[in-house]
Amino acid sequence: MSSKLYLALMFLVTSCGNKSDELESYGVSLNDDREAAGLPKLQSDWVPIVSFSGKQITWNSPREFTKGIPQHTQKVVTWNEAGIVSEQDTFISGEWVSLVRVDPDSSYGWEELVMRFIFENQSWECFWKSDKGLKVISKSKAQELKVKWKLK
């Protein structure tokens, strides 16, 4: 699918239901707060997809995944009536690895790191998907992986 067609479809998906308030509230306008909390900033060119429940927005990087190039690929913000529940960021190492230990029906995929910050108790959940399987890891181990992958 061409990138122009993809962006047009994403525009249609995100415009259905008129979610502009949520996009504004939980989008790039929160970047100063994200930076203060130690969370990665949202890039202004990322493509938002609002869930049908209206309580979650997923932003995807428009950059193509390229072998050998680590990158921040996705940000997911989830909220309820009280405010933000969690913010999750996904990163890839740029390495294409065997994922048989993660999913026997899958052969290969990107080595991936997911870091989720839970606002209510100010805690982190971190997951590392590699050729060794899917592991729950500490925030410090996740930060070490980001440094190793040369990601901010």
Buried (B, 14 or more C-beta within 10 A) or exposed (E): EEEEEEEEEBEEBBEEEEBEEBBEBBBBEBBEEBEEEEBBBBBEEBBBBBBEEEBBBBBBBEEEEEEEEBBBBBBBBBBEEEEBBBBBBBBBBBBBBEBEBBEEEEEEBBBBBBBBBBBEEEEBBBBBBBBEEBEEBEBEBBBEBBEEBEBE
